[in-house]
Amino acid sequence: MNYKAKITYLFHSCFAVETANHLLIFDYYQPKVSTKPDGKITGETLKTKKNVYVFSSHSHADHFDPVIFKWAKDNPSITYLLSSDITHLAGDNYHFLAPYQAYTTAELTVKAFGSTDIGVSFLTQTDGLTIFHAGDLNWWHWKGDTKPNQQAAEKLFKTEIAKLAGANIDIAFFPVDRRLEEFYAQGAQYFAAKLQPRLLLPMHFGRDFAATAAFAKILNGPVKTAEITHKGQEFYF
């Protein structure tokens, strides 16, 4: 099979992306009650992997699990790219990014963009691919909120998306969260229309896998998506 990336859905907003020469792990989190191995990463599974980069977009517990730092015991070469709101850490392999800061090596470039919650979103380029992980960047339109707050949320979101103009995104991960009721996909649809990534995979839906099927039915235009049905599911780009 010819592909540029293997994408594994791990849970909620966590995906592992394996490119030609790199392994990128975004926003690792597993529910504490889970006893099944599907979707879990351990230091042992990463032991022989090269060029491993672990991202955390912010300090919310559903995007940042400190267990990620234990992986370095088995693979000391892991590089951590963390939002600047994740504090009390120090080390040569920890790199902290505030919005609009960048991290660059000869083979990988990461630029942090803003969020409409805390933390950052990540635009990553490596091995000929451009990958965007939104973190908690979304159009958070809550029905019970006041009209001024809803308008402010819309403005904040659209302003941030405008800063991504011109990004030629191959793979994007973006929230599709049915706590927002009928507005659950509004942000993802807007992002798809403006940025037109080649593949947009939904995230931030917890165990509500049906949300991904619903989203696949309403996403218009040339942007591709996929229904996610289980942890450990693989996609090829």
Secondary structure as UniProt FT lines:
FT   STRAND          6..11
FT   TURN            12..13
FT   STRAND          14..18
FT   STRAND          23..26
FT   TURN            32..33
FT   TURN            38..39
FT   HELIX           43..46
FT   TURN            47..48
FT   STRAND          52..56
FT   TURN            61..63
FT   HELIX           66..73
FT   TURN            76..77
FT   STRAND          79..83
FT   TURN            84..85
FT   TURN            92..93
FT   STRAND          94..97
FT   TURN            99..100
FT   STRAND          102..104
FT   STRAND          108..113
FT   STRAND          121..126
FT   TURN            127..128
FT   STRAND          129..133
FT   TURN            135..136
FT   TURN            143..144
FT   HELIX           147..162
FT   TURN            163..166
FT   STRAND          171..175
FT   HELIX           178..183
FT   TURN            184..185
FT   HELIX           186..195
FT   STRAND          199..203
FT   TURN            206..207
FT   HELIX           210..218
FT   TURN            231..232
FT   STRAND          234..236
//
